[in-house]
Amino acid sequence: MFVLTAVVALGLGYKVSERMTLDFAYAHLFVSDPQIAKSVTNSEDATRSGLIGSYDAHVNIVSAQLNYRF
């Protein structure tokens, strides 16, 4: 399970003309590093072997938007 700990976001808008704008954004989500603990004693995992470990997790979101007014 991921637990969100912090978010840093940045956005920028640019007016190309009276009818058109461009918007750009970036966000970085800091999340806790997930743990894996699968045991062979669990009936769901009985046919597989156990697994214990952890891994690094992070999320980057990049977006762009073009607006045109008719």
PDB file of N, CA, C and O in Angstrom:
ATOM      1  N   MET A   1       0.835  -1.179   0.000  1.00  0.00           N
ATOM      2  CA  MET A   1       0.000   0.000   0.000  1.00  0.00           C
ATOM      3  C   MET A   1       0.884   1.248   0.000  1.00  0.00           C
ATOM      4  O   MET A   1       1.829   1.350   0.783  1.00  0.00           O
ATOM      5  N   PHE A   2       0.570   2.183  -0.877  1.00  0.00           N
ATOM      6  CA  PHE A   2       1.313   3.436  -0.957  1.00  0.00           C
ATOM      7  C   PHE A   2       0.695   4.458  -0.016  1.00  0.00           C
ATOM      8  O   PHE A   2      -0.528   4.548   0.093  1.00  0.00           O
ATOM      9  N   VAL A   3       1.538   5.226   0.661  1.00  0.00           N
ATOM     10  CA  VAL A   3       1.060   6.310   1.506  1.00  0.00           C
ATOM     11  C   VAL A   3       1.691   7.596   0.991  1.00  0.00           C
ATOM     12  O   VAL A   3       2.912   7.749   1.001  1.00  0.00           O
ATOM     13  N   LEU A   4       0.850   8.515   0.543  1.00  0.00           N
ATOM     14  CA  LEU A   4       1.319   9.795   0.018  1.00  0.00           C
ATOM     15  C   LEU A   4       1.835  10.640   1.167  1.00  0.00           C
ATOM     16  O   LEU A   4       1.128  10.836   2.156  1.00  0.00           O
ATOM     17  N   THR A   5       3.063  11.147   1.053  1.00  0.00           N
ATOM     18  CA  THR A   5       3.641  11.948   2.122  1.00  0.00           C
ATOM     19  C   THR A   5       3.763  13.425   1.762  1.00  0.00           C
ATOM     20  O   THR A   5       3.703  14.272   2.653  1.00  0.00           O
ATOM     21  N   ALA A   6       3.932  13.759   0.479  1.00  0.00           N
ATOM     22  CA  ALA A   6       4.049  15.163   0.064  1.00  0.00           C
ATOM     23  C   ALA A   6       3.901  15.270  -1.452  1.00  0.00           C
ATOM     24  O   ALA A   6       4.120  14.308  -2.188  1.00  0.00           O
ATOM     25  N   VAL A   7       3.524  16.466  -1.894  1.00  0.00           N
ATOM     26  CA  VAL A   7       3.385  16.751  -3.325  1.00  0.00           C
ATOM     27  C   VAL A   7       4.060  18.086  -3.619  1.00  0.00           C
ATOM     28  O   VAL A   7       3.877  19.056  -2.883  1.00  0.00           O
ATOM     29  N   VAL A   8       4.836  18.133  -4.694  1.00  0.00           N
ATOM     30  CA  VAL A   8       5.406  19.380  -5.190  1.00  0.00           C
ATOM     31  C   VAL A   8       4.900  19.541  -6.619  1.00  0.00           C
ATOM     32  O   VAL A   8       5.038  18.635  -7.441  1.00  0.00           O
ATOM     33  N   ALA A   9       4.312  20.704  -6.910  1.00  0.00           N
ATOM     34  CA  ALA A   9       3.743  20.920  -8.242  1.00  0.00           C
ATOM     35  C   ALA A   9       4.152  22.297  -8.764  1.00  0.00           C
ATOM     36  O   ALA A   9       4.396  23.234  -8.004  1.00  0.00           O
ATOM     37  N   LEU A  10       4.216  22.378 -10.102  1.00  0.00           N
ATOM     38  CA  LEU A  10       4.621  23.608 -10.773  1.00  0.00           C
ATOM     39  C   LEU A  10       3.832  23.709 -12.069  1.00  0.00           C
ATOM     40  O   LEU A  10       3.697  22.719 -12.788  1.00  0.00           O
ATOM     41  N   GLY A  11       3.313  24.886 -12.375  1.00  0.00           N
ATOM     42  CA  GLY A  11       2.564  25.067 -13.607  1.00  0.00           C
ATOM     43  C   GLY A  11       2.929  26.361 -14.301  1.00  0.00           C
ATOM     44  O   GLY A  11       3.412  27.305 -13.678  1.00  0.00           O
ATOM     45  N   LEU A  12       2.688  26.391 -15.612  1.00  0.00           N
ATOM     46  CA  LEU A  12       3.026  27.558 -16.422  1.00  0.00           C
ATOM     47  C   LEU A  12       1.994  27.683 -17.529  1.00  0.00           C
ATOM     48  O   LEU A  12       1.646  26.695 -18.175  1.00  0.00           O
ATOM     49  N   GLY A  13       1.508  28.890 -17.747  1.00  0.00           N
ATOM     50  CA  GLY A  13       0.576  29.150 -18.835  1.00  0.00           C
ATOM     51  C   GLY A  13       1.155  30.179 -19.788  1.00  0.00           C
ATOM     52  O   GLY A  13       1.856  31.101 -19.368  1.00  0.00           O
ATOM     53  N   TYR A  14       0.862  30.022 -21.071  1.00  0.00           N
ATOM     54  CA  TYR A  14       1.381  30.941 -22.087  1.00  0.00           C
ATOM     55  C   TYR A  14       0.246  31.298 -23.040  1.00  0.00           C
ATOM     56  O   TYR A  14      -0.402  30.414 -23.601  1.00  0.00           O
ATOM     57  N   LYS A  15       0.008  32.584 -23.220  1.00  0.00           N
ATOM     58  CA  LYS A  15      -1.027  33.052 -24.138  1.00  0.00           C
ATOM     59  C   LYS A  15      -0.404  33.236 -25.516  1.00  0.00           C
ATOM     60  O   LYS A  15       0.349  34.184 -25.744  1.00  0.00           O
ATOM     61  N   VAL A  16      -0.722  32.322 -26.438  1.00  0.00           N
ATOM     62  CA  VAL A  16      -0.168  32.347 -27.782  1.00  0.00           C
ATOM     63  C   VAL A  16      -0.812  33.462 -28.601  1.00  0.00           C
ATOM     64  O   VAL A  16      -0.125  34.205 -29.301  1.00  0.00           O
ATOM     65  N   SER A  17      -2.128  33.568 -28.507  1.00  0.00           N
ATOM     66  CA  SER A  17      -2.879  34.616 -29.204  1.00  0.00           C
ATOM     67  C   SER A  17      -4.132  34.910 -28.389  1.00  0.00           C
ATOM     68  O   SER A  17      -4.306  34.369 -27.297  1.00  0.00           O
ATOM     69  N   GLU A  18      -5.008  35.768 -28.917  1.00  0.00           N
ATOM     70  CA  GLU A  18      -6.257  36.091 -28.218  1.00  0.00           C
ATOM     71  C   GLU A  18      -7.143  34.860 -28.043  1.00  0.00           C
ATOM     72  O   GLU A  18      -7.946  34.805 -27.111  1.00  0.00           O
ATOM     73  N   ARG A  19      -7.007  33.879 -28.924  1.00  0.00           N
ATOM     74  CA  ARG A  19      -7.862  32.686 -28.880  1.00  0.00           C
ATOM     75  C   ARG A  19      -7.158  31.417 -28.390  1.00  0.00           C
ATOM     76  O   ARG A  19      -7.823  30.426 -28.088  1.00  0.00           O
ATOM     77  N   MET A  20      -5.847  31.433 -28.310  1.00  0.00           N
ATOM     78  CA  MET A  20      -5.123  30.201 -27.999  1.00  0.00           C
ATOM     79  C   MET A  20      -4.203  30.369 -26.798  1.00  0.00           C
ATOM     80  O   MET A  20      -3.483  31.362 -26.690  1.00  0.00           O
ATOM     81  N   THR A  21      -4.232  29.385 -25.893  1.00  0.00           N
ATOM     82  CA  THR A  21      -3.317  29.348 -24.756  1.00  0.00           C
ATOM     83  C   THR A  21      -2.715  27.955 -24.626  1.00  0.00           C
ATOM     84  O   THR A  21      -3.331  26.954 -24.992  1.00  0.00           O
ATOM     85  N   LEU A  22      -1.501  27.915 -24.098  1.00  0.00           N
ATOM     86  CA  LEU A  22      -0.805  26.663 -23.798  1.00  0.00           C
ATOM     87  C   LEU A  22      -0.561  26.609 -22.297  1.00  0.00           C
ATOM     88  O   LEU A  22      -0.143  27.598 -21.694  1.00  0.00           O
ATOM     89  N   ASP A  23      -0.820  25.458 -21.698  1.00  0.00           N
ATOM     90  CA  ASP A  23      -0.568  25.263 -20.275  1.00  0.00           C
ATOM     91  C   ASP A  23       0.302  24.031 -20.090  1.00  0.00           C
ATOM     92  O   ASP A  23       0.094  23.009 -20.744  1.00  0.00           O
ATOM     93  N   PHE A  24       1.275  24.132 -19.196  1.00  0.00           N
ATOM     94  CA  PHE A  24       2.169  23.027 -18.879  1.00  0.00           C
ATOM     95  C   PHE A  24       2.197  22.862 -17.367  1.00  0.00           C
ATOM     96  O   PHE A  24       2.104  23.843 -16.629  1.00  0.00           O
ATOM     97  N   ALA A  25       2.327  21.614 -16.904  1.00  0.00           N
ATOM     98  CA  ALA A  25       2.387  21.366 -15.467  1.00  0.00           C
ATOM     99  C   ALA A  25       3.263  20.153 -15.181  1.00  0.00           C
ATOM    100  O   ALA A  25       3.412  19.252 -16.007  1.00  0.00           O
ATOM    101  N   TYR A  26       3.834  20.165 -13.981  1.00  0.00           N
ATOM    102  CA  TYR A  26       4.632  19.042 -13.501  1.00  0.00           C
ATOM    103  C   TYR A  26       4.319  18.855 -12.022  1.00  0.00           C
ATOM    104  O   TYR A  26       4.194  19.831 -11.282  1.00  0.00           O
ATOM    105  N   ALA A  27       4.192  17.618 -11.598  1.00  0.00           N
ATOM    106  CA  ALA A  27       3.991  17.308 -10.181  1.00  0.00           C
ATOM    107  C   ALA A  27       4.832  16.093  -9.815  1.00  0.00           C
ATOM    108  O   ALA A  27       4.944  15.146 -10.593  1.00  0.00           O
ATOM    109  N   HIS A  28       5.414  16.130  -8.638  1.00  0.00           N
ATOM    110  CA  HIS A  28       6.155  14.987  -8.099  1.00  0.00           C
ATOM    111  C   HIS A  28       5.482  14.593  -6.797  1.00  0.00           C
ATOM    112  O   HIS A  28       5.337  15.413  -5.891  1.00  0.00           O
ATOM    113  N   LEU A  29       5.070  13.332  -6.706  1.00  0.00           N
ATOM    114  CA  LEU A  29       4.426  12.819  -5.508  1.00  0.00           C
ATOM    115  C   LEU A  29       5.431  11.982  -4.735  1.00  0.00           C
ATOM    116  O   LEU A  29       5.997  11.027  -5.269  1.00  0.00           O
ATOM    117  N   PHE A  30       5.649  12.337  -3.494  1.00  0.00           N
ATOM    118  CA  PHE A  30       6.525  11.578  -2.618  1.00  0.00           C
ATOM    119  C   PHE A  30       5.652  10.563  -1.887  1.00  0.00           C
ATOM    120  O   PHE A  30       4.704  10.937  -1.197  1.00  0.00           O
ATOM    121  N   VAL A  31       5.967   9.300  -2.038  1.00  0.00           N
ATOM    122  CA  VAL A  31       5.198   8.233  -1.392  1.00  0.00           C
ATOM    123  C   VAL A  31       6.139   7.372  -0.559  1.00  0.00           C
ATOM    124  O   VAL A  31       7.340   7.299  -0.824  1.00  0.00           O
ATOM    125  N   SER A  32       5.571   6.725   0.447  1.00  0.00           N
ATOM    126  CA  SER A  32       6.399   5.825   1.258  1.00  0.00           C
ATOM    127  C   SER A  32       6.793   4.612   0.424  1.00  0.00           C
ATOM    128  O   SER A  32       6.054   4.201  -0.471  1.00  0.00           O
ATOM    129  N   ASP A  33       7.938   4.048   0.714  1.00  0.00           N
ATOM    130  CA  ASP A  33       8.412   2.879  -0.028  1.00  0.00           C
ATOM    131  C   ASP A  33       7.626   1.646   0.409  1.00  0.00           C
ATOM    132  O   ASP A  33       7.631   1.304   1.592  1.00  0.00           O
ATOM    133  N   PRO A  34       6.958   0.980  -0.513  1.00  0.00           N
ATOM    134  CA  PRO A  34       6.131  -0.183  -0.169  1.00  0.00           C
ATOM    135  C   PRO A  34       6.965  -1.390   0.250  1.00  0.00           C
ATOM    136  O   PRO A  34       8.101  -1.562  -0.193  1.00  0.00           O
ATOM    137  N   GLN A  35       6.393  -2.206   1.094  1.00  0.00           N
ATOM    138  CA  GLN A  35       6.997  -3.450   1.541  1.00  0.00           C
ATOM    139  C   GLN A  35       6.217  -4.622   0.947  1.00  0.00           C
ATOM    140  O   GLN A  35       5.005  -4.533   0.752  1.00  0.00           O
ATOM    141  N   ILE A  36       6.910  -5.707   0.665  1.00  0.00           N
ATOM    142  CA  ILE A  36       6.285  -6.925   0.166  1.00  0.00           C
ATOM    143  C   ILE A  36       6.496  -8.005   1.222  1.00  0.00           C
ATOM    144  O   ILE A  36       7.624  -8.245   1.655  1.00  0.00           O
ATOM    145  N   ALA A  37       5.416  -8.651   1.631  1.00  0.00           N
ATOM    146  CA  ALA A  37       5.518  -9.731   2.617  1.00  0.00           C
ATOM    147  C   ALA A  37       4.491 -10.805   2.273  1.00  0.00           C
ATOM    148  O   ALA A  37       3.392 -10.829   2.825  1.00  0.00           O
ATOM    149  N   LYS A  38       4.861 -11.686   1.360  1.00  0.00           N
ATOM    150  CA  LYS A  38       4.000 -12.803   0.958  1.00  0.00           C
ATOM    151  C   LYS A  38       4.523 -14.063   1.642  1.00  0.00           C
ATOM    152  O   LYS A  38       5.703 -14.394   1.525  1.00  0.00           O
ATOM    153  N   SER A  39       3.663 -14.750   2.339  1.00  0.00           N
ATOM    154  CA  SER A  39       4.047 -15.941   3.076  1.00  0.00           C
ATOM    155  C   SER A  39       3.399 -17.176   2.465  1.00  0.00           C
ATOM    156  O   SER A  39       2.272 -17.111   1.976  1.00  0.00           O
ATOM    157  N   VAL A  40       4.106 -18.298   2.490  1.00  0.00           N
ATOM    158  CA  VAL A  40       3.538 -19.541   1.955  1.00  0.00           C
ATOM    159  C   VAL A  40       2.462 -20.099   2.882  1.00  0.00           C
ATOM    160  O   VAL A  40       1.730 -21.006   2.487  1.00  0.00           O
ATOM    161  N   THR A  41       2.348 -19.584   4.093  1.00  0.00           N
ATOM    162  CA  THR A  41       1.293 -20.044   5.005  1.00  0.00           C
ATOM    163  C   THR A  41      -0.063 -19.453   4.646  1.00  0.00           C
ATOM    164  O   THR A  41      -1.096 -19.952   5.094  1.00  0.00           O
ATOM    165  N   ASN A  42      -0.069 -18.401   3.843  1.00  0.00           N
ATOM    166  CA  ASN A  42      -1.312 -17.801   3.371  1.00  0.00           C
ATOM    167  C   ASN A  42      -1.881 -18.698   2.261  1.00  0.00           C
ATOM    168  O   ASN A  42      -1.155 -19.041   1.328  1.00  0.00           O
ATOM    169  N   SER A  43      -3.142 -19.079   2.339  1.00  0.00           N
ATOM    170  CA  SER A  43      -3.724 -19.992   1.346  1.00  0.00           C
ATOM    171  C   SER A  43      -3.707 -19.407  -0.063  1.00  0.00           C
ATOM    172  O   SER A  43      -3.627 -20.153  -1.039  1.00  0.00           O
ATOM    173  N   GLU A  44      -3.781 -18.107  -0.179  1.00  0.00           N
ATOM    174  CA  GLU A  44      -3.718 -17.453  -1.494  1.00  0.00           C
ATOM    175  C   GLU A  44      -2.376 -17.696  -2.169  1.00  0.00           C
ATOM    176  O   GLU A  44      -2.311 -17.804  -3.394  1.00  0.00           O
ATOM    177  N   ASP A  45      -1.305 -17.782  -1.384  1.00  0.00           N
ATOM    178  CA  ASP A  45       0.046 -17.944  -1.914  1.00  0.00           C
ATOM    179  C   ASP A  45       0.578 -19.365  -1.773  1.00  0.00           C
ATOM    180  O   ASP A  45       1.776 -19.584  -1.956  1.00  0.00           O
ATOM    181  N   ALA A  46      -0.268 -20.330  -1.456  1.00  0.00           N
ATOM    182  CA  ALA A  46       0.193 -21.696  -1.194  1.00  0.00           C
ATOM    183  C   ALA A  46       0.850 -22.343  -2.413  1.00  0.00           C
ATOM    184  O   ALA A  46       1.773 -23.141  -2.256  1.00  0.00           O
ATOM    185  N   THR A  47       0.397 -22.018  -3.613  1.00  0.00           N
ATOM    186  CA  THR A  47       0.963 -22.624  -4.824  1.00  0.00           C
ATOM    187  C   THR A  47       2.212 -21.891  -5.308  1.00  0.00           C
ATOM    188  O   THR A  47       2.897 -22.358  -6.218  1.00  0.00           O
ATOM    189  N   ARG A  48       2.501 -20.761  -4.707  1.00  0.00           N
ATOM    190  CA  ARG A  48       3.707 -20.005  -5.068  1.00  0.00           C
ATOM    191  C   ARG A  48       4.663 -20.000  -3.882  1.00  0.00           C
ATOM    192  O   ARG A  48       4.291 -20.399  -2.778  1.00  0.00           O
ATOM    193  N   SER A  49       5.852 -19.563  -4.099  1.00  0.00           N
ATOM    194  CA  SER A  49       6.796 -19.452  -2.984  1.00  0.00           C
ATOM    195  C   SER A  49       6.628 -18.099  -2.306  1.00  0.00           C
ATOM    196  O   SER A  49       5.967 -17.209  -2.841  1.00  0.00           O
ATOM    197  N   GLY A  50       7.228 -17.945  -1.124  1.00  0.00           N
ATOM    198  CA  GLY A  50       7.139 -16.699  -0.377  1.00  0.00           C
ATOM    199  C   GLY A  50       8.002 -15.607  -0.989  1.00  0.00           C
ATOM    200  O   GLY A  50       8.908 -15.874  -1.778  1.00  0.00           O
ATOM    201  N   LEU A  51       7.701 -14.375  -0.608  1.00  0.00           N
ATOM    202  CA  LEU A  51       8.454 -13.232  -1.123  1.00  0.00           C
ATOM    203  C   LEU A  51       8.466 -12.146  -0.059  1.00  0.00           C
ATOM    204  O   LEU A  51       7.413 -11.732   0.426  1.00  0.00           O
ATOM    205  N   ILE A  52       9.643 -11.690   0.297  1.00  0.00           N
ATOM    206  CA  ILE A  52       9.789 -10.614   1.264  1.00  0.00           C
ATOM    207  C   ILE A  52      10.762  -9.608   0.677  1.00  0.00           C
ATOM    208  O   ILE A  52      11.834  -9.987   0.205  1.00  0.00           O
ATOM    209  N   GLY A  53      10.407  -8.337   0.700  1.00  0.00           N
ATOM    210  CA  GLY A  53      11.303  -7.321   0.157  1.00  0.00           C
ATOM    211  C   GLY A  53      10.680  -5.943   0.191  1.00  0.00           C
ATOM    212  O   GLY A  53       9.626  -5.732   0.791  1.00  0.00           O
ATOM    213  N   SER A  54      11.342  -5.019  -0.457  1.00  0.00           N
ATOM    214  CA  SER A  54      10.843  -3.642  -0.560  1.00  0.00           C
ATOM    215  C   SER A  54      11.349  -3.054  -1.872  1.00  0.00           C
ATOM    216  O   SER A  54      12.249  -3.609  -2.502  1.00  0.00           O
ATOM    217  N   TYR A  55      10.777  -1.948  -2.274  1.00  0.00           N
ATOM    218  CA  TYR A  55      11.246  -1.262  -3.465  1.00  0.00           C
ATOM    219  C   TYR A  55      10.973   0.222  -3.353  1.00  0.00           C
ATOM    220  O   TYR A  55      10.139   0.649  -2.554  1.00  0.00           O
ATOM    221  N   ASP A  56      11.675   1.009  -4.153  1.00  0.00           N
ATOM    222  CA  ASP A  56      11.514   2.464  -4.151  1.00  0.00           C
ATOM    223  C   ASP A  56      10.316   2.838  -5.004  1.00  0.00           C
ATOM    224  O   ASP A  56      10.078   2.245  -6.056  1.00  0.00           O
ATOM    225  N   ALA A  57       9.569   3.824  -4.542  1.00  0.00           N
ATOM    226  CA  ALA A  57       8.391   4.265  -5.287  1.00  0.00           C
ATOM    227  C   ALA A  57       8.374   5.788  -5.361  1.00  0.00           C
ATOM    228  O   ALA A  57       8.679   6.478  -4.388  1.00  0.00           O
ATOM    229  N   HIS A  58       8.011   6.292  -6.531  1.00  0.00           N
ATOM    230  CA  HIS A  58       7.795   7.722  -6.726  1.00  0.00           C
ATOM    231  C   HIS A  58       6.889   7.906  -7.939  1.00  0.00           C
ATOM    232  O   HIS A  58       6.758   7.013  -8.776  1.00  0.00           O
ATOM    233  N   VAL A  59       6.278   9.064  -8.017  1.00  0.00           N
ATOM    234  CA  VAL A  59       5.360   9.347  -9.122  1.00  0.00           C
ATOM    235  C   VAL A  59       5.718  10.709  -9.707  1.00  0.00           C
ATOM    236  O   VAL A  59       5.845  11.690  -8.974  1.00  0.00           O
ATOM    237  N   ASN A  60       5.881  10.768 -11.025  1.00  0.00           N
ATOM    238  CA  ASN A  60       6.082  12.023 -11.736  1.00  0.00           C
ATOM    239  C   ASN A  60       4.932  12.186 -12.721  1.00  0.00           C
ATOM    240  O   ASN A  60       4.609  11.261 -13.466  1.00  0.00           O
ATOM    241  N   ILE A  61       4.317  13.360 -12.721  1.00  0.00           N
ATOM    242  CA  ILE A  61       3.216  13.643 -13.636  1.00  0.00           C
ATOM    243  C   ILE A  61       3.586  14.874 -14.457  1.00  0.00           C
ATOM    244  O   ILE A  61       3.872  15.937 -13.906  1.00  0.00           O
ATOM    245  N   VAL A  62       3.577  14.720 -15.771  1.00  0.00           N
ATOM    246  CA  VAL A  62       3.850  15.827 -16.690  1.00  0.00           C
ATOM    247  C   VAL A  62       2.620  15.981 -17.575  1.00  0.00           C
ATOM    248  O   VAL A  62       2.111  14.997 -18.111  1.00  0.00           O
ATOM    249  N   SER A  63       2.143  17.209 -17.729  1.00  0.00           N
ATOM    250  CA  SER A  63       0.956  17.410 -18.563  1.00  0.00           C
ATOM    251  C   SER A  63       1.089  18.678 -19.389  1.00  0.00           C
ATOM    252  O   SER A  63       1.800  19.617 -19.029  1.00  0.00           O
ATOM    253  N   ALA A  64       0.377  18.669 -20.514  1.00  0.00           N
ATOM    254  CA  ALA A  64       0.324  19.827 -21.403  1.00  0.00           C
ATOM    255  C   ALA A  64      -1.105  19.950 -21.918  1.00  0.00           C
ATOM    256  O   ALA A  64      -1.800  18.954 -22.116  1.00  0.00           O
ATOM    257  N   GLN A  65      -1.518  21.174 -22.125  1.00  0.00           N
ATOM    258  CA  GLN A  65      -2.881  21.427 -22.583  1.00  0.00           C
ATOM    259  C   GLN A  65      -2.876  22.585 -23.571  1.00  0.00           C
ATOM    260  O   GLN A  65      -2.221  23.604 -23.353  1.00  0.00           O
ATOM    261  N   LEU A  66      -3.607  22.414 -24.645  1.00  0.00           N
ATOM    262  CA  LEU A  66      -3.778  23.471 -25.634  1.00  0.00           C
ATOM    263  C   LEU A  66      -5.255  23.855 -25.633  1.00  0.00           C
ATOM    264  O   LEU A  66      -6.128  23.006 -25.815  1.00  0.00           O
ATOM    265  N   ASN A  67      -5.523  25.142 -25.425  1.00  0.00           N
ATOM    266  CA  ASN A  67      -6.898  25.667 -25.451  1.00  0.00           C
ATOM    267  C   ASN A  67      -7.077  26.590 -26.642  1.00  0.00           C
ATOM    268  O   ASN A  67      -6.255  27.470 -26.897  1.00  0.00           O
ATOM    269  N   TYR A  68      -8.164  26.372 -27.364  1.00  0.00           N
ATOM    270  CA  TYR A  68      -8.486  27.268 -28.466  1.00  0.00           C
ATOM    271  C   TYR A  68      -9.960  27.662 -28.324  1.00  0.00           C
ATOM    272  O   TYR A  68     -10.832  26.798 -28.233  1.00  0.00           O
ATOM    273  N   ARG A  69     -10.222  28.943 -28.307  1.00  0.00           N
ATOM    274  CA  ARG A  69     -11.585  29.448 -28.182  1.00  0.00           C
ATOM    275  C   ARG A  69     -12.144  29.816 -29.549  1.00  0.00           C
ATOM    276  O   ARG A  69     -11.522  30.567 -30.301  1.00  0.00           O
ATOM    277  N   PHE A  70     -13.313  29.289 -29.867  1.00  0.00           N
ATOM    278  CA  PHE A  70     -13.964  29.563 -31.150  1.00  0.00           C
ATOM    279  C   PHE A  70     -14.791  30.821 -31.081  1.00  0.00           C
ATOM    280  O   PHE A  70     -15.411  31.207 -32.071  1.00  0.00           O
TER     281      PHE A  70
END
